Every structure is written in structure tokens, then in C-alpha cells.
Amino acid sequence: MSKKIIVTILLPVFLFACVALKPVEKLTDEELADRYDKIDLQIYMVKRAASKDNPSKYTGGSGSLQSSYSSGDIKKIKKLEAKLKVVRQELVKRGYIP
């Protein structure tokens, strides 16, 4: 019974962790660019969803944009921006972003 559990549950989880949690330094150039685009898209989608939730807050052009987001949206955006910063630093190190 324990062998079945290991094979059906733990092995796929371990394989996923090895592939998905690869450090940024070990990614190929294409994977790094894809990750950058994916994180950038996630930030855009969070901001877009927040603006659709309450469009009256976003019609004015003045003021801080962050004050118009909910605290949950701000946390998501900051978390994603931190991930994006790491990927951007690696792209700069490799010479893709000046």
C-alpha cells in the first residue's frame, strides 16, 4: 500500500517540484523570457480585475493608483513584482535588458 502511495502521489509531486521550482540562474534564455512574460501578465490581470471590480475609482487620472486598490490586490501586486524583480535582474545579468 505504501508503495502505491509513493508512486501515485509523492513521485509526481517531487517531479513537479524539481521542474517548477528551478532556480532562475539555471533557466534557459527562452524559459527565463517566458517566466518574465508570465509574471508581467499576472500583474496586469490583477490590476485589470481590480479596476473591473470598482471602475469608479479608476476613472480619474490624478492621485496614487495604489490607493485605489484593495489591500489584497496590493499584496498580490507586491508579491508578483518581487518575483518579476528577480527575473529582471537575471535578464540584466545576461544582457537582455539594458
C-alpha positions in Angstrom: 0.0 0.0 0.0 2.8 2.5 0.8 4.5 1.8 -2.5 1.3 2.7 -4.3 1.1 6.0 -2.4 4.7 6.8 -3.1 4.3 6.1 -6.8 0.9 7.8 -7.3 1.3 10.8 -5.1 4.8 11.6 -3.9 6.7 10.9 -7.2 4.6 13.3 -9.3 4.8 16.0 -6.7 8.6 15.6 -6.5 9.0 15.7 -10.2 6.8 18.8 -10.4 8.8 20.5 -7.7 12.1 19.7 -9.5 10.8 21.2 -12.7 8.7 24.2 -11.5 11.0 25.3 -8.7 14.1 25.5 -10.8 16.3 28.5 -9.7 16.3 31.4 -12.1 20.0 31.0 -12.7 19.5 27.6 -14.2 16.7 28.5 -16.6 17.4 28.7 -20.3 17.0 32.1 -22.0 13.7 31.1 -23.5 12.4 29.8 -20.2 13.5 33.0 -18.5 11.8 35.2 -21.0 8.6 33.1 -20.7 8.7 33.4 -16.9 9.1 37.2 -17.2 6.2 37.5 -19.6 4.0 35.2 -17.4 4.7 37.2 -14.2 4.1 40.5 -16.1 0.8 39.2 -17.4 -0.2 38.1 -13.9 0.4 41.6 -12.6 -1.6 43.1 -15.5 -4.5 40.7 -14.8 -4.6 41.5 -11.1 -4.7 45.2 -11.9 -7.3 44.7 -14.6 -9.5 42.6 -12.3 -9.3 45.2 -9.6 -10.3 48.0 -12.0 -13.3 46.0 -13.2 -14.4 45.4 -9.6 -14.8 49.1 -8.9 -14.5 51.2 -12.1 -15.5 54.5 -10.4 -12.1 54.5 -8.5 -10.1 54.4 -11.7 -11.8 57.0 -13.9 -9.8 59.9 -12.5 -6.2 60.4 -13.7 -4.9 62.1 -10.6 -3.8 60.6 -7.3 -2.0 57.4 -6.4 -3.1 54.3 -8.2 -2.1 52.1 -5.3 -4.6 53.9 -3.0 -7.4 52.7 -5.3 -6.5 49.0 -5.0 -7.8 46.9 -2.1 -5.2 45.6 0.4 -5.4 42.1 -1.0 -4.7 43.4 -4.5 -1.8 45.4 -3.3 -0.3 42.3 -1.6 -0.7 40.3 -4.7 0.9 43.0 -6.9 3.8 43.5 -4.5 4.4 39.7 -4.4 4.4 39.4 -8.2 6.6 42.5 -8.5 9.2 40.9 -6.2 9.2 37.8 -8.4 9.5 40.0 -11.5 12.4 41.9 -10.0 14.4 38.6 -9.5 13.7 37.6 -13.1 14.5 41.1 -14.4 17.9 41.0 -12.5 18.8 37.8 -14.2 17.8 39.2 -17.6 20.0 42.2 -17.0 22.9 40.0 -15.9 22.6 38.0 -19.1 22.5 41.2 -21.2 18.9 41.1 -22.5 17.7 44.2 -20.7 20.0 47.3 -20.8 
